[in-house]
């Protein structure tokens, strides 16, 4: 049934037809009924576009009674999507609002024009009226396509009036119970029976409640504080419905001038009495006024004041306004967090802040931002009422604040947690985010860290055989200041900006201070690079490789640099942990991005005065990677992984929470230095880089395979659930990407290769131009098998190429790089994982991404093998994308993620497995039209399952004008109906001319 309802919501338009009594109204569904499997039960006259005109037409409709209509409109209100018709969205929102008004007690008995007893929704407050106007403006013409009888030119019924009639129909349907009949003075059956019952006798009593809510007077309670410690009081006032600026004390009403009495209305006394009756039901102190012959005010005891201060919405819902003294809101009592040192037994403490020190959390109460005195704190802690006299005025408080003060803070914070709280300005206490104020040594440390964010460049250290650039000197100074403060950090410069030489300079700086040896952990492919760089730029520094058979740390010198790999750290972490390193460096730190991996756990066991992570991509897929890197460099700064995921990762990744993003930026800024090649003054000598997508068609064989794979696997996905479904989805995406690359890859063939793949044909054309101009190119694919096919194809064309993949050893890898840089081959094939980091390939002036890795940070990192310092020619990046396939559509998502790759990104490809069957089909289907540039929103992982608000359609129909009676007006002149109806196709099923 849910699938049928989903189709109905997308295909059919909805309009409401009022009736007398209101509960007899009907919701009419019209449009392509055949597509939904529904059958029309009558025909209705609607105003719809017909050709180039708007005309009255008879349309086949399916009508629903109010009970069925509510079930239909509220069936999937939390699953509304942009694909649903705009008229269904609008009437669904109207149904939700109507039920909400009834739940708030906005009901009055009334008599219908035909004389039947009926319930309607009233009164409406200003916020309700504002929402109603917004909904009416958002209502598309298809949703109120009823003609005003006798209107010339043809006019549509005002949508605001139609929604009010719909709300009255909901009220008249839902409220009819025996209890409802008892609630009225007379004619109980007319308000309780389901069938139409005419009211007999006098109906004058209905005038007290059923007249328009805009007329008459409204009760206002003005809360006045005492001059001493006596009770508060609520002064009764009346506000004019005609002139809301007129507000009169009830005690003075009866002696008011005639003009004032006229503005309050002839029934001001009745309005007051009815309001007091309504109010007394929800706030009993008003009952005192009902017993008074001339009520003017009511006393407000502490308990009543506490209830009213905690929630005055009940009175507002009863149509009674509450005015509080301005002084109660002139300032604000608040609790802020602070800490005080509580060193562990036997701990050695000093004047400076310590990350290992235990700190006791304490509450710091403030008024208007100023800290309270001890006497004021004591008075606040003993407060029994929701108001307290303080500093010459009354201040509003709540009992939860008092409870926290009385119990104090029981939580202990580590120094690292306190530092994180001080940097963000907030801390989680009992599940609540509260403001935090650092002081003492903690405040001093925060000020020093913030000063370190903009360090003065250091002079090149003694022993460095190179001249550092200005930004590199600033990087060395930043790392040195962190080391001096006892912290570590993450140097996240773009690839090619010289992170290695900055670390060498830092080692020379720290060695002069006697900090001890330096340990560099890197991928095995970079051992040679580090050794050559150290030998070249710091030849006096002793270097050893702790790698391979016979590795040893004997006779280690205080200023020595030890090079090792992540694999060795996993095996020898106990041996390496016996030495206290002055500096520990994790190069390409994304290798330890999984905090639960053996690599990350082993890395954490290495003791070091300063830990430094190097990576061009601190976040590749998810924020837990950033946590893993920084928790190694600055342990405890971001709290536990579980708390980080709950407080930061989920709000940022899933909901794009701006406040959580800002808190993360504030706490990481002192410990993460990020520079990009495009930043002003970083690498001005770099030549330009141009990037473009080369969109290519599928061959007939590829298209056939693509459709067959999609159809077969989608059928299996529809039947699967849970992890099995996720696995099938990711398998489908992988298979379709292989088909897009080349049928031979998908079929695991070795040939033939020519004329079977649009991508391979496009690559041939690119290479013809590149090789003819004597230039060199890097070709990346995430699939080793695809690289082998390209290698075989190039060999058949007598084009020499080099091929680097994960199975190539360190020495061979270095030889391949040297051969390419020496110009021995113009084409270098690289698997993305093996060739994406740690290489300098500035001989290349072209980079081809044969298939898309759906993470822009990884693609950019691969491109930076050629586009890095040392490159003196423009670099062109070519991305091959198969037309009208999932690659074409997903490229729009990559474009939106690229701008976030250096800070916050989603969760890689895993979000794709959460798509519904319909969304997945739309993503992978082989379409006949190109993907639009804005298509990313349809496949945005953060938007999956999110219901659009009514504001998404809230714009008045263009071309409509307002008439004296508020009806939307349009002429039958050619072309104008296209604007009124938003350019939607006209309804064709069952049309009859008038």
Secondary structure, DSSP 8 states (H G I E B T S, - for coil): -HHHHHHHHHH-EEEEE--SSGGG-EEEEES-HHHHT----EEEEEEEEETTEEEEEEEEEEEE-HHHHHHHHTTTGGG--TTS-HHHHHHHHHHHHHHHHHHTT-EEEEE-TTSBEEEEE----HHHHHHHHHHHHH--GGGG--B-TT-SS-BB--HHHHHHHHHHHHHHHHS-SHHHHHHSSS-HHHHH-SS--B--S--GGGHHHHS-TTSSEEEEEEEE--SSSS-EEEEEEEEESS-TT-EEEHHHHTTS-HHHHHHH-TTHHHHHHHHHHHHHHHSGGGHHHHT-TT--EEEE-HHHHHHHHH--HHHHHTT-EEE--GGGGTS-EEEEEEEEE---TT----SS--TT-EEEEEEEEEETTEE--HHHHHHHHT--SSEEEETTEEEE--HHHHHHHHH----EEEHHHHHHHHHHTEEEETTEEEEB---HHHHHHHHHHHHHTT-------TT--S---HHHHHHHHHHHHHHHHT--EEE---TTS-HHHHHHHHHHHHHHTT---EEEEE-GGGHHHHHHHHHHH-TTS-EEE--STT---TT--TT-EEEEEHHHHHHHHHHHTTS-BSEEEEETGGGG-STTSHHHHHHHT--BS-EEEE-S-S-SS-HHHHHHHHHHHSTTTT--HHHHIIIIIHHHHHH--HHHHHHHHHHHGGGEE---TTSTTT-TTS--EEEEEEEE---HHHHHHHHHHHHHHHHHHHH--HHHHHHHHHHHHHHHHHHHH-HHHHHT-----TTS-HHHHHHHHHHHHHHHTT--EEEEES-HHHHHHHHHHHHHTT--EEEE-TTS-HHHHHHHHHHHHTTS-SEEEEEHHHHSSS---TT-SEEEESS--S-HHHHHHHHTTTSSTT--S-EEEEEEEETTSHHHHHHHHHHHHHTTTTT----TTGGGGGS-HHHHHHHHS--SS---TTGGGGG-GGGTT----GGGG-S--TT-EE-TT--EE----TTHHHHHTTT-----TT-EE-
